[in-house]
Amino acid sequence: MATETNQLRVRLVTPDRVLVDAMATAVELPSKTGYIEVLYGAAPLLAELGAGDVTLHGADSVPTRFNVSWGFVEVLPERVTILANDALLPSAIDLPRAQEQLERGHSLWSAAGDSAEAYAEANRVLDEAQAKLASAAHHE
């Protein structure tokens, strides 16, 4: 059992509100280059968030999984601050809307032509939609 001294303070913040301010033994989160897991005492890190699930381990009385899309994470030895553009509980994901977003991403991909910027935007839309659909499916 973890003691208070080896837990991380985890804050998940969106432009609208603070979703989580809790203690946890570990937190998994999506970075642009893949998932990372943060434990107490981790080296400082500033990273760009990708689309996917933030999972809190060992947190009491708070939801432990949130789907996030884009933002930044600051890791310090005793705390993790996640600044997300958007964050939802998996149960709050609108499946028809996420499916529409996936279809829009495919359309953007098909219409991108020679534009690197258009492909990047299509990939962002596709990644976000796929992460939402996977999160909602994992919830069911």
N, C-alpha and C positions, 0 to 999 in steps of 0.2 A: 504494500500500500504506500502510495506516495505521501510525503509530508509536504506541508506548506512551503518548505524551503527548496524543494526541487520541482516546483511547478512553475509553469509559464503563465504570465498574464496575457490573455489573448483578447484582442479587440478587433472586431470586424465592423467596419464603418463604410456606409455608402453616402452619397451626397445628401440623402434624405434623413438618415438616422443612424444610430449606433445599434446594430443588431445583436452583438455579443460583446460583453465585457465580463470575462470569466477566467477562472484558473483551470489549467489542463496540464496533463503530464506530457502530451505531445500534440502537434498539429501537422496534418498533411495538407498541402495546398498545391495548386497548379501554377507553375511558372511558365514563361514562354517556351522554355527548353525542356519541360517535363516536370513531373511531380517531385516535390521535395518534402522531407519530413524534418520538423524542427523539434529538438529536445532542449530541456533546460541546459544552459551553459553553452549553447551554440555560438559560433563565431558570428560577429556582426555581418549582416548582408542586406543589401537593397536590391530587389529584383522586380521585374515586370511580371504581373500576373497574366496567366492565360485563362482560357475558359475551362471550367471544370468544377469539381467539388472540393470544398474545404471541409476537412473532417477533424473534429476535436476528440482527443482520447482522454479519458479520465476526468471529463468535465461533469460537474454536478448541477442538476436542475436547470440545464439549458439545452436547447436542441444541439445535436452534435454534428449535423451535416447541413451545408448550405451550398447551393450552386452559385458560382460567381462568374462574372464576365468582365475581364480586363481590369486593370488597375495596377497597384504596386503593393509590395509587402516590405516591411522593415523588420528585420530580425535583430534582436539584441539578446545578450545572454539570459536575461530574465523576462523578456516580453516579446510578443509578436504583434505588430499592428498591420492589419490588412485593410487597405483603402481600395474598395472595389467600386467600379462603375455601377454595378447592379449585383444584388445578392437575393436569392430566394430559397425558402425551404423547398425541398423536392416536391412536397405535396401541393405547393402553390404554383407549380409550373403549369402553364396553359398549354396542353399537348397540341390542340389544333393550331394554335399560334406558332408553336415551335416547329411544327410540320410545315406550315406556310413559310417560315423563315428558312427552313432547309431547302424548300423548292425555289425560293427567291435566290438563295446562294448558288444553286445549280444554274439558274438562269443568268446570274451575273457572271458565273464562270464561263458559260457558253458564249456570252456576248463580249468577253474581255478583249478578244482580238490580240493585238500586239502590246497592249498596255500592261506594264508591270504593276502599276498602281491599281488597276482594275482587278487583276488577279489577286493582289494582296487583300483588297476589300472583299472579294468573293471568298477567299480563304477565311477571313475573319468571320464573315456571316455564317459560313458552313461550320466552322469550329464551334461557334457559340451555339448554333442550333443542335449540332450533334451532342454537345455536352449537356444541354438541357434535356434532350430526349433520353440520353443514357442515365442521367440523374433521376428522372421521373420513372424510368423503367426499373431502376435499382430500388426505388422506394416501394413499388407495388408488391 
